[in-house]
Amino acid sequence: MADRRLQVFHAVAKNLSFTKAAEALFMTQPAVTFQIRQLEEQFNTRLFDRANGRIALTPAGLLALEYADRILGLSSELDTRLKELTGHVAGPLMIGASMTIGEYVLPQLIGEFKTRFPAIVPRLFIANSEQVQHRIVERSLDLGFIEGDSHLPSLMTEVCCDDELQVVCAPEHPLSKLTAIPPRMLLEHAFVSREPGSGTREVIDRYLEKAGVSLQPVMELGSPEALKGLVATGFGFSIMSRATVALESRLGRVMRVPLLPRLDRQFSVVYPKERIHSKLVNGFVEFAKERMAALQAFSTERRITAA
């Protein structure tokens, strides 16, 4: 329902590229340029500065983008809510997730939810927790799942379940022979870590600071898979979620050793405070919270039985 010119402007502003916007909208570049020119004529101001083959938003363009985000978001909400009046749960569901949750927890949940509601079109964006939160603020995502709480005042946080982080290393690593590891003992070994901005990294840094331990990574990697591959070679240790190394642990490729005291964190769902959420978004939030809590209970029961 939103003005097509506003949709085109939004795409150009987000990509800062007429070419990329044209590709995203399945339009020709001259058609995109024409729509922007019409909008600039309507507002009687330039929305973009064009120089040296690059474009940038003018002050008027920045203001227009702020309103475009809100208008397009409200237009999408209106479309969804009107469909819900007929009892039809359908449409796109834009989900963001930190890497741990997005790669090891959510795929199964999204598959189960899609089976219940075949008409929905879920899309999953995976990045670190900081990037996910900023995408929600920009309204390019409906909701997100992160480690810990959000620090952004415009977002609401609801806890879904707990998750334990443990030392992960190769079977031949000296730390693998221990039953529990105090933080100070980690200083004797090479530490490989996730990058700054990662929810996992933030939780670990807070834990070590509280323990009075300054542990400097010898290497920072941008994904759990990369970390697992590195520590499996015997190069150092990492601190990771139990969920990320469940398979490798069963196969004997890596060892998991609890920290002492335990390092627990929370998985949370975040979404905009002021936004009126659709039945689809609310339904998925409740479904995900129930399933994640159930998976946590099952994992705890297995751990107790194994002990």
C-alpha positions in Angstrom: 0.0 0.0 0.0 3.0 2.3 0.5 3.9 4.8 -2.3 6.1 3.0 -4.8 8.5 6.0 -4.9 9.0 5.7 -1.2 9.8 2.0 -1.5 12.3 2.8 -4.2 13.9 5.6 -2.2 14.1 3.2 0.8 15.9 0.6 -1.2 18.4 3.1 -2.6 19.0 4.7 0.8 19.6 1.3 2.4 22.0 0.2 -0.3 23.5 3.6 -1.2 23.4 2.3 -4.7 21.0 2.7 -7.6 22.3 -0.5 -9.1 21.8 -2.6 -6.0 18.3 -1.1 -5.4 17.3 -1.9 -9.0 18.4 -5.5 -8.5 16.6 -5.9 -5.2 13.4 -4.4 -6.7 13.6 -6.2 -10.0 13.6 -2.8 -11.8 15.9 -1.2 -14.4 18.3 1.4 -13.1 16.8 4.2 -15.2 13.4 3.4 -13.7 14.8 3.7 -10.2 16.5 7.0 -11.1 13.2 8.3 -12.5 11.3 7.4 -9.3 13.9 9.2 -7.1 13.8 12.2 -9.4 10.0 12.4 -9.0 10.2 12.1 -5.2 12.9 14.9 -5.1 10.6 17.1 -7.3 7.7 16.4 -5.0 9.7 17.4 -1.9 11.5 20.2 -3.8 14.8 19.1 -2.3 17.7 16.7 -3.1 17.6 13.5 -1.2 21.0 12.2 -2.4 24.4 13.8 -3.0 26.1 12.3 -6.1 29.8 12.7 -6.6 32.7 10.6 -7.9 30.5 7.6 -8.7 29.2 7.4 -5.1 26.0 8.6 -3.4 25.2 9.8 0.1 22.1 10.9 1.9 21.6 14.6 2.3 20.2 15.9 5.6 16.7 15.9 3.9 17.4 12.3 2.8 18.3 11.2 6.3 15.0 12.7 7.6 13.1 11.0 4.7 14.7 7.7 5.5 13.6 7.9 9.1 10.0 8.4 8.1 10.2 5.8 5.3 11.2 3.2 7.8 8.2 3.9 9.9 5.7 4.3 7.0 6.8 1.1 5.3 6.8 -0.8 8.6 3.2 0.4 9.4 2.1 -0.4 5.8 3.4 -4.0 6.2 1.7 -4.3 9.6 -1.6 -3.1 8.3 -1.5 -5.6 5.5 -0.7 -8.4 7.9 -3.3 -7.4 10.5 -6.1 -7.2 7.9 -5.3 -10.7 6.7 -5.4 -11.9 10.3 -9.0 -10.7 10.5 -9.9 -13.6 8.2 -8.0 -16.0 10.4 -5.3 -16.5 7.7 -1.8 -16.7 9.2 0.5 -16.0 6.3 3.2 -13.7 4.9 6.9 -13.1 5.5 8.5 -13.6 8.9 11.8 -11.8 9.1 13.9 -13.4 11.9 17.4 -12.5 13.1 19.6 -14.6 15.3 23.1 -14.6 16.7 25.3 -17.3 15.2 24.9 -19.8 18.1 21.1 -19.6 18.1 20.7 -19.2 14.4 22.9 -22.1 13.4 22.2 -24.7 16.1 18.8 -23.9 17.6 16.4 -22.0 15.3 16.5 -24.1 12.1 14.6 -26.9 13.8 12.1 -24.5 15.4 11.4 -22.6 12.1 10.9 -25.9 10.3 8.3 -27.0 12.9 6.5 -23.7 12.8 6.4 -23.7 9.0 4.8 -27.2 9.1 2.0 -25.8 11.3 1.5 -22.7 9.1 2.5 -23.5 5.5 1.5 -20.1 4.2 4.2 -18.2 6.1 7.5 -17.4 4.5 10.3 -17.3 7.1 13.6 -15.7 6.4 16.5 -16.1 8.8 19.3 -13.5 9.0 22.4 -14.8 11.0 25.0 -12.4 12.4 26.4 -11.4 15.8 24.0 -10.1 18.5 25.0 -6.5 17.9 24.2 -6.6 14.1 20.9 -8.4 14.7 19.7 -5.7 17.2 20.6 -2.9 14.8 18.6 -4.6 12.0 15.6 -4.8 14.2 15.9 -1.1 15.0 16.1 -0.4 11.3 12.9 -2.5 10.9 14.4 -4.8 8.4 13.8 -7.6 10.9 10.6 -8.4 12.8 12.4 -9.9 15.8 15.7 -11.4 16.8 17.2 -14.0 19.1 20.4 -13.0 20.9 22.6 -14.1 23.8 21.9 -12.0 26.9 20.0 -8.7 27.1 19.7 -5.9 24.6 21.4 -2.6 25.5 19.3 -0.6 23.1 16.5 1.4 24.8 14.1 1.0 21.8 14.0 -2.8 22.1 12.2 -5.1 24.5 13.9 -8.3 25.8 12.3 -11.5 26.9 14.3 -14.4 28.2 13.7 -17.8 26.5 16.1 -20.2 28.2 19.5 -20.7 29.8 22.7 -21.9 28.1 25.9 -23.1 29.6 29.3 -22.1 28.2 32.2 -24.5 28.6 35.9 -24.8 27.8 36.3 -26.6 24.5 39.6 -28.1 23.4 41.2 -31.0 21.5 41.2 -34.4 23.3 45.0 -34.2 23.6 45.0 -30.7 25.1 46.1 -30.5 28.8 42.8 -28.9 29.8 40.8 -31.9 28.5 42.1 -34.0 31.5 40.3 -31.9 34.1 36.8 -32.3 35.4 36.3 -28.5 36.0 38.5 -25.5 35.3 38.9 -22.3 37.5 39.3 -19.2 35.3 42.9 -18.5 36.5 44.1 -21.8 35.1 43.2 -20.6 31.7 46.0 -18.1 31.7 48.5 -20.9 31.1 47.0 -21.7 27.7 46.4 -20.0 24.3 42.8 -18.7 24.0 40.9 -18.3 20.8 37.7 -16.3 20.8 34.8 -14.8 18.9 35.0 -11.3 17.7 34.0 -8.1 19.6 30.2 -7.5 19.1 29.5 -11.2 19.6 27.0 -12.0 22.4 29.2 -15.0 23.4 32.3 -12.8 23.6 30.5 -10.2 25.8 29.3 -12.9 28.3 32.8 -14.4 28.5 34.5 -11.1 29.0 32.1 -10.2 31.9 32.7 -13.6 33.5 36.5 -13.3 33.3 36.4 -9.7 34.6 34.3 -10.8 37.6 36.8 -13.5 38.3 39.7 -11.0 38.1 41.2 -12.7 35.1 42.5 -10.8 32.0 42.6 -13.3 29.2 43.8 -11.9 25.9 42.8 -14.0 22.8 45.7 -15.0 20.5 43.2 -15.2 17.7 39.6 -13.9 17.0 37.3 -15.7 14.6 33.9 -14.8 13.3 31.9 -18.0 13.7 31.5 -21.0 16.0 32.4 -23.4 13.1 35.7 -21.7 12.6 36.4 -21.9 16.3 35.6 -25.6 16.5 37.8 -26.3 13.5 40.7 -24.5 15.1 40.6 -26.0 18.6 40.1 -29.5 17.1 43.7 -29.1 15.7 45.0 -28.7 19.2 45.8 -25.0 18.8 44.6 -23.5 22.0 41.1 -23.7 23.6 37.9 -21.7 23.3 34.8 -21.1 25.5 31.6 -22.1 23.7 28.0 -23.0 24.1 27.3 -26.7 24.8 24.8 -26.6 21.9 27.5 -25.7 19.3 29.8 -28.6 20.0 27.2 -31.4 20.8 28.0 -33.4 17.7 31.8 -33.0 17.8 31.8 -33.9 21.5 29.9 -37.2 20.8 32.2 -38.0 17.9 35.3 -37.4 20.2 36.7 -34.6 18.0 36.7 -32.1 20.9 36.3 -32.2 24.7 34.0 -30.1 26.8 35.0 -29.2 30.4 32.8 -27.1 32.7 34.2 -23.9 34.2 34.2 -23.4 38.0 32.1 -21.6 38.8 29.7 -22.5 36.0 29.3 -20.0 33.2 25.6 -19.7 32.3 23.9 -17.2 30.1 20.4 -16.6 28.7 19.0 -16.8 25.2 16.6 -13.9 24.7 14.1 -12.7 22.0 14.2 -9.0 21.2 11.7 -6.8 19.3 10.8 -3.1 19.0 8.9 -1.8 22.1 6.6 0.6 20.3 5.6 -1.6 17.4 2.2 -3.4 17.3 3.1 -7.0 16.5 1.1 -9.2 14.2 -0.5 -12.4 15.2 2.2 -14.2 13.2 5.1 -12.5 15.1 3.5 -13.0 18.5 2.7 -16.6 17.6 6.3 -17.4 16.6 7.7 -15.7 19.7 5.5 -17.8 22.0 6.2 -21.0 20.1 10.0 -20.4 20.1 10.0 -19.7 23.9 8.1 -22.9 24.6 10.3 -25.1 22.4 13.6 -23.6 23.5 12.6 -24.1 27.2 11.6 -27.7 26.4 14.9 -28.3 24.7 16.8 -26.9 27.7 14.8 -29.1 30.0 15.6 -32.2 27.9 19.3 -31.3 27.8 19.4 -30.8 31.5 17.7 -34.2 32.1 20.2 -36.0 29.8 23.2 -34.3 31.6 21.8 -35.4 35.0 21.2 -39.0 33.8 24.7 -39.2 32.3 26.2 -38.0 35.6 
